[in-house]
């Protein structure tokens, strides 16, 4: 009968495993992007709102001196301006000069389809996500009545081989004022400079403000590699003098609009592995705003200081746009606090040095999988004394397990007498019942920090290890690492003393199974870390337990 039951359990496990594999093949892959839709009509200009101005369009960042104008239908741009560098492939809408599409050729959407790049900005294909900028004011080109329609010398620009910089200029003239909107790209860089040159050939003084903003709908994170897609932060953030990294979630914008004045700083939109950010001049005073438009899109942006240009004079203003991966070192160089968009959570002060060490190990080994293994060994060695104290305590508990069983037999259901007898036994055997827990609790912050380091670092994205593990940032395609992890948990459990409470003992037996299912959809890099940690713990615990039991046998 036992043999039949064992055969049925094994058969059930195999069938369940095959079903999970088939489900993963059918539904586990990230969807490929659809063809982007054409640019929608821009009858609603995308300019920020100023509370002091009663505007018919709540998307407009009107300067305080501008009076509301009736909204009119703007012309629709008939052709996008395409720009391609070695790391960016984007499209600019002549209506407003906004970046409405942007893909990252160096970061494929899926590892099995390297020809399809990850799409960051989109103008309505899969989502709405735009980088917008313009000039506002009483006689500036962007008004509540519509956005400026820029012209360019050509429709396609490409950074040529051997060329280190590419400049794309858009032109617009109105009321005797000539404008140039200049996009400057550099080889190998994900940031670009967006500058406005105002040539006032009119007979009156010109005045206006530059604005720049990021606009996104409420769709999910296409770069998330977790089972739920919500494990990492998706939302806005900004720099303030009080907080170098202030999150402004979509739920915050649902409640109320935010507006404050900052010196320099930045505004950004975060998702897993990638970030977009507008960075104004560090010496400028800017009004940062977050809000939600009438169509339900979320906006974070800034409006720069007023720029005055006398008749016959010229002036220029600019900002930097970053659109790419969360590479900490480079983000920190662009603007203070921007590196914090690699969000390690409340344990960032531990995660930062852990990543620094992991990066240095990778510079030697050249493989992130082996680097994770070496890092886990180093952390395990650093906590060896604490772990040893914990395992010694558990080994002594295991040694007195027969005596605990005898006490339970002796006192039956009398919990008070049983507790008193256990305390006396612990005192006699010099066992601290918390000795096995406290060292583990001390180590938990470090292991949690390592968890977030591996989860948040873009360097892990599509990074191979060996054999079937070709991407450490997504789940094991055959779920073998989680199964190995569950097996190591079971083995480790056998080395621990059996809990005296029967119900607790049953729960502990179920833990390896529960954790195995829990880890099925974890990124392979995280599961690899857990497997290595478990294996090292088993070896250390087995050695200490054997040593203590041998000493007890001689006594």
Secondary structure, DSSP 8 states (H G I E B T S, - for coil): -HHHHHHHHHHHHHHHHHHHHHHHHHHSS-------------SS---B--TTS--S-TT-B--TT------------SS-EEEE-SS-EEEEETBTTEEEEEEEEEEEEETTEEEEEEEEEEESSS-EEEEEEEEESTTSSBBTTB--B-EES-SEEE--TT--EEEEEEEEEETTEEEEEEEEEETT-SEEEEEEEEEE-SSS-EEEEEEEEEEE-S---TT--SSSS-SS--EEEE--SS-SSEEE-HHHHHH--EEEEEES--EEEE-SSEEEEEEE-TTSEEEEEEEE-TTS-EEEEEE---EEE-TT-EEEEEEEEEEEE--HHHHHHHSTTGGGGS--GGGHHHHHHHHHHHHHHHHHH--HHHHHHHHHHHHHHHTHHHHHHHHHHHHHHHHTHHHHHHHHHHHTT-HHHHHHHHHHHHHHHT--TTHHHHHHHHHHHHHHHHHHHHHH-GGGTT---STT---TTS--TT-HHHHHHHHHHHHHHHHS---SSHHHHHHHHHHHHHHHHHHTTS-HHHHHHHHHHHHHHHHHHHHHHHHHHHHHHH-
